[in-house]
Amino acid sequence: MFRSCDFTAASLAETNAEHSVFQDCVFDYVDMNNFGDYGSTFTNCRFHRGEWQVGAIGFDTSGSARGEYQSRYVNCHFENVKLTKTVFGDPHFINCSFVFKKLSGVDFACSGFVSCRFEGAFQDLTFRGAYDPEDCVRKGKPEFAGFTDVSFEKAALQWIDVRGGLPFRSVKMPADGSAFTADLPKMCKERASILDQTADGRPRELIARYLEITCRFAHEQPVDIISRYDLIESAGKGEEATAAAIYDTLRRGYEIAA
């Protein structure tokens, strides 16, 4: 057990923590590249401006039993940590904060978030409610995957990919109205009607392409995150007003409380 340890500016690169316990520890500016967390518990820990790249968080081994390597992060703070190419399994984050100037390109896999908050810019992130097929036989259904009492109120969200039936339980979206939770199956079922009500030309082309991307997982994902920034990026320069109008139309028709 590591208690009240200050790892500031230390190197923990190429280290594996298996069923380890860290309590009241500081990981500021730490080199955690290729650091593997296998079933460890972190409580009241801070991760600030470190590098945790090409590593593993909440991972297990191919021969492990269900729940044998359940990682937990309780009352932890993550701020501007580099997570490039780090793989996630099914860690459980409880009462944690994620504060990033910009976090992009991370697949959180079957991570679970309870009473957590996200602040800053988050782009191209993936959250999954089911394991990959090869893991389903061994592990069944993820016990903790999803969002429960999670706040994105101070976040800017763009291209957030949720799939596999990821649960949403009391999720607060950005306070500025830039993203909302949508009834994805309903929206995709009514795709033809949406297109019929959209003006010909560029607006219809834009929304058709956006719905084609968004509806890929409508058969398995009941709730999705729709962002104004997605549509603005899809529209391109000079078409921001058209994108904003389409966003408002989708929000009026398909926003749900999650």
N, C-alpha and C positions, 0 to 999 in steps of 0.2 A: 504493500500500500504506500502511495505517495501522498503525504499530507502537508499542506502549506508550503509547497516547493515552488521556488521561483526559477523557471527555466529561461528567463529572458535572454534572448540572443544566443541561446545554446543550439547545438546541433543534435537533433534526434533522428537524423536521416538514416534510412535503411534499417529502421528498428521496428520490431513487431511487439505490440502490447496485447497479450492474450489473457483474458479474464483479469486484467489489471484494474486497480482502483486508484483514481486520482481525485483528491478532495482539496478544495481551496488552493488550486495551483494556478500559476500564471505562465502563459505560453506566448508572451509578446516577442515579436520579431524572431521567432524560432524557425529554424530550418527543419521542417518535418517532411521533406520530400522523400517519397517512398516509405513513409511511416504507415504501418498497418495496424488498424484497430480491429481486434477480433474478440468481440464479447466483453469489452471493457466498460467501466462506469466512470464518468466524469461528473463531479458535482461541484458547483460554485467555482467553475474554472473560466478563465478568460483567454481568448485567442485573438490577438491583435496584430495585424499587419505581418503575419508570418507567411510561410510558404508550406502548403500541404499539397504538393503536386505529385502526380503519378503514385498516389498512395491508395489506401483502402479505409473506408469508414463504415463500421457496422457490418463487417463482412464475416463469412464463416468458411469452413472447408467443405469440399464436395462430399465427404463422408460423415458430416456432423448430423445430429438429430435436430428436429425442430426445437427452436428455443435454446439450443445449447450455447450458441454464440449471440446472445441478445445484448447489443450495446445500448447504453443509456447515457444521455447527456441531460443533466438536471441543473437548472438555474445557471446555464452557461451563456457566455457572450462571445459572439463571433463578429469581428469587425475587419473588413478589408483583408481577408485572408485569401491567398491565391490557391485556388482549388483545381487548376487545370489538370485534366486527365486523371483526377482522383475518382475512384469507383466507390459507389455507395451500395450497401446491401439493404438492410432493413433496420437502421438505427432508430431509436425512439428519443425524440427531443421533447423535453418537458420544461415549460417556462423558460425558454431560451430566446435570445434576441439575435437577429441577423442584420447587421448594419453595414451596408456596402455602398461605396461610391458607384460601383457597377460590378455586378456579378453576372457572368454570361457563360453559356455553353456547359452547364453542369446537369448531369442526369442524377437526380436524387433517388432514383429507383423506388423502392418500397418504404422509404422513410416515413415515420409518423411524427406529426407535430401537434403538441397539446399546449394550449395557452402560450403560444409563441408569437413574436412580432417580427415583421420584416420592414426595414426602413432603407430607402435608397432606390437604386435602379437595378431591375432584375430582367434579364433578357435571355431568350433561348434556353429556358430551364424545362426539365422533364420530371414529372411526378407520376408514379405508377401505383395502381391499386392491386396488381397481381404480379406474381413472379414470372420469370421466363418459363416456357414450357418444360424445360429440363429440370427446373427446380420445383415445379408444382407437385410432382409425384412425391418428392422427399419432404417438402415443407408445407404443402397445402396452401391455404390462404393466409396472406400476411395478417398478423394479429393487430398491428398498430398503424398500418399505412393510412395516410390521409391527413386532413386538417380538422382539428377540433379546437374551437375557441381561438382561432388564429386571426391576427390583424395584419392587413396590408394597407392600413389607412394612410401611412406615410410612405408608400411605395409607388414606384412607376413600373408597371408591368408590360412586357412586350413579348409576344410569341411564347406564351406559357403553355406547354404541352402536358395535358393531363389525360390519362388513359387507364384502361384496365379496371374500370369501376371504382376509381379513387373516391373515397367518401369525403364529403364536405359537411361539416357539422358546425354551424355558427361561425361563419367566415365573414369578416368585415373587409370590404373592398376599398380601394383608394378613396379618400375623402373628397378629392377633386373631381370624382366622377369619370375618371379616364379609363376605368375598366369595370365590368360587372360580371356576375355569375348568371349563366344562361341555361335555359332548358334546351340542351343540345338535341335530343331526339325530336322534340317538337319543331325546333327551328329547321332541322334538316329534312324532316318530313314535309314541311311546308316550303321547301326550297323553290319549287316551281311557282308557287303563289307569290313568293317574295320577288322573284325575277319578273313576273307579269306586272307587278306594281312598280317596277323600277323603270325609269326612263331609258329609252333605247340609246345605243352608243356606248360611250365610255363608262357611265355609271353602271349599266347592266354588265358590261364586261368585267368591271372591277369586283362587283359583288359575287358574280358567278365564280370567278377565280378564288375569291376568299372563302366562299362556302365549300368549294371543292376541297380545299385544304382543311378547313375546320371540321367537316363532316366525316373525315376518315374513320373516326372512332365513335361515331354516334351509336353504333350497335352495342357498344360496351360501356360507354361513359355517359351517365345521365346529366352531369353538370359540367359545364366548361367555362373557362374564363375568356371573355371577349374584351379586347383592348382597342381603344381608339388609335393607339400608336401602331397596331398591326395594320389597320386599314390605311392610315396615312402613309406608312412605308410602302404598302402595296400600290397605292395610287401614284406616288411619285411627285416630283416637284410641280407646283402650280395647281395641284388638284386636292389640296388639303380641305377645301370647303366641301367638295363632293364626298370625300371620305368621311368627314365629320357628320354630314347629313345621313349617310348610310349607317354610321354607328348609332346615331340617335334613333333611326328607324328600327334597328335591331333591338336596341335597348327597350324601346317602348313595347315591342311585341313579345320579347322573350326573356326579360330579366326576371329572375326568381331569387327569393331569399335562400341562402344556403348556410 
